[in-house]
């Protein structure tokens, strides 16, 4: 299983990265976790334009799902004609919300390009992957994911505040992609995002192998987030997400 970070910028694209998007590959099957704004361009550096086999959306904020709209154009109007529909596992109301974002009422909905499957907590199969979805702590319906293949696992927090469900979801994972949107400061809102320290605390409780801090908001100092993560009591490897980074889990 291979993990490639396509986009790791939080809330909006940054100068060096699109918004959230992660590519997982095994047995020639290619699945995206999230498809935030700007990700479609960077994705083409790693796989062919038409090579996405499945998509899982953690939630429906623009920085996690908006490039599904231009990808609808790709799969509907390619020179070869319409392409087979891609399964999209997403929270409730995704077809309507994304069609509204696409904003062309004279055209059919995005279901011409995508087969939407409503997410609920639990375990399901996507190609060769076993995917576990769990609700995490964010103001809208939001899921974290655990993707397993060949005895190896990648856990992804989605967007979340402190969450016991995330600790259970990530337990023993080889890699935890964990959001670290906030710097430590007084008055941070609860149930929204994590700091680097909080991300490391979740990684320590889950006993993961490697912690990758992601959803890095461009107006904050990335190195300070990494420094604050060192205060979270996690003894494993900790690093900052980077667009284009590849993790080969064997």
N, C-alpha and C positions, 0 to 999 in steps of 0.2 A: 504494500500500500504506500502510495506517495501522496504527500500533502504539499500543495503550492499555495503560497499566500499571494492572491491577486490584488486585493485591496485591504488595507488595515486602518484607514483614516476614519476617525470618529466624527459623526454628525454631518460632515461635508468633506468632499475631496480636498486633499492637501497638495502641496507642490510636488511631492514625491510619491503619492499613492492615491488611487481611487478610494471610494468608500468600501465598506465591508464586502468581501467576496473571497471564498476559499475553495480551491479545487482539490478534490480527492479522486485518485485513480487506482484501479485494480482490475486485472484481467482485461485491459483495454476499455473498461467502462469508466466514464467521466461524470462525476457528480459535483454540483456546486452547492456549497452552503452560503446562502445569501447572494444577492446580485445588486449591490448598491450602485449609486450613481457614479459613472465614470469607469465601472469595472469592465464593460464590454470591450473597450479599446485595449486595455492592458491584457485581457484574457487571450487576445489573438497572438500575443507573443509566446504563448505556451501551448495552445491547441488550435486546431482549425476552427474556422468561424461556425461551422455546422456540427461540431463534434460533441456538443453537450448532450448527455443521455438522460439526466435527471437534475432537478433543482429542489432544494429544501430552503424555505424562507422562515427565518426565526420570528419575524414580525413585519408589520406593514409600514414602518417608518421609511421615508424615502431613501435614507442612506443604507438601507438593507434590501431594498426590493426594486428601486425605480428603473434599473436597466433591463428589467423584464420587458419594458415598453419598446425600446429599440430592438431588443432581441425578437420580439414579435414581428417587426418589420423584416428582419433577417430571414426568419423561417417562413414567412408568408409570401414575400415578394422576391425571393432569390431568383437568379436567372434560370435555374433549373425547375422553377415552379415551387408550389408549396411543399414543404418538407413534413415528415411525420411529426405528430404532436409529441411534445416533451412532457413527461409527468412533472407536476409542480406540487410539492407537499407544502401547504401554506395554511395560516390561520383562517378562520371563518371570514367570509366576505371579500376574500382576495380577488376573485374575478371582477366584482363590481368596482372595487376600489382602484384596481389597476387599469380597468377600462376607462374610468373617469380620469385618471392621470394621463392616459394615452390621448383622450380628448378629441376623438374624431367620430361623432355619433352616426355618420353616414356609412361607416364600415362595420362589419360584424365584430363581435367581442373578441377578446384575446383567446377564447377557446378554440379558434381556428389553428392556433399554434401550440397551445398548451392544454394538457389534461390536468385540471386542478383537482387535488385530493385534499380534503380538509384534515388538518392536523388535530390529533388528540394525544394526550399523554399515553405512552406505551411503546411497544417494540414493533417494528415492521421491516420488511425487506425491500431494498432498492438495488436492483442489479445484484452484484456479489456482496453488497454491504448489508450488515445488520445495523439498523438505525434505531436508537432509543431517543424519544422526545420527552421532555419534562418541562412543566411550566416554571418559569423563573420570575423574579421580582421586578417588574417594570410596569409603567402605568397602563399599557395596552397589552392585549393577549400576546404573550411572548414565550418562546420555547428555547431552551438549550438543547443541544444534540450531542449524542455519543455515537460515533461511527466506528464499527468494528469489522475487522477482516483478518483472517489468518492468525488469530490470537493476538492481534495488536489493536489498539484503540486510540482514537483522537476524540477529545471532548471539547465542545465549543459552548461558551457561556451565553451567546447572544448578548443582548443588553440586559443588565440586571443590577439591582442593588444586592445587599447581602442576602444569601439564599442557601438554606439548608438543602434544598432540592439540587442545587448545583454541586454541592459536596457529594451527595449520593450519586449523581449522574457521572461525575468525574472520577469516582473512586478507583484507584489503581490504574488510571489511563496512562498511556505512554506519553502523550502530549495533551496539555490543557491550553487551548486558546482562550484566554480570559480577558475580558474587557477591563481597561484601566483608564477610565475617561477623566477622572478628577484628580487634582492635586489635594493634598491634605490642607484643609483650612476650616475654620469654624463655620457652622451653619449650613453644611452640605445637606441637600434634601435627601430624605430617606426613600428607599424603594425606587431609585432611578439608575444610578451608576455606581461603580466601584472606584476606589483609589488603588494605586499600585500596592500599598500595604495590604489592603483588604483582599486584593486578588491573590497575593502571596499567602495570606491566611487561609483562604479557600483551598489553595494548592496543597498547603501543609496538611490540612484536615483530610483532604482526599488522597494524600500520599501518591501524587502523580510523579511521573518521571521528569518531565520538562515543562516549565511554565513559560508560555509565550504571551507577553503582554500586548494586547491589541486594542482596536477601537481608540486609537490615540488621536486626540483632538488637536488640530494643528496649532492652536494658540497657546498650548502648554508645552513646557520644556520636556522632551522625551527622556533626557538623561535624569532629570529630577524624578520623573515617574519611576524609572528603574532604581534610583537610589532609595526612594520610599519603599519600593518592594522589598528591599533588603531588610527592612524592619519587620516583615511579616512572619518571620519564623520558618520560612521554607528553606530546606537544606539542599534541594536539587538545583539543577541548572535553570537559570532565569535569564530571559533575553527579550529584547524588544522586537515586535513584529516588523517585517520589512517587505514591501511589495517585491515579488520575485523570489523570495526565499523558498527553498525546497527542503523538505524533510522526507527522507526515504526511510520508512519504517520496516522495510524488508518484507 
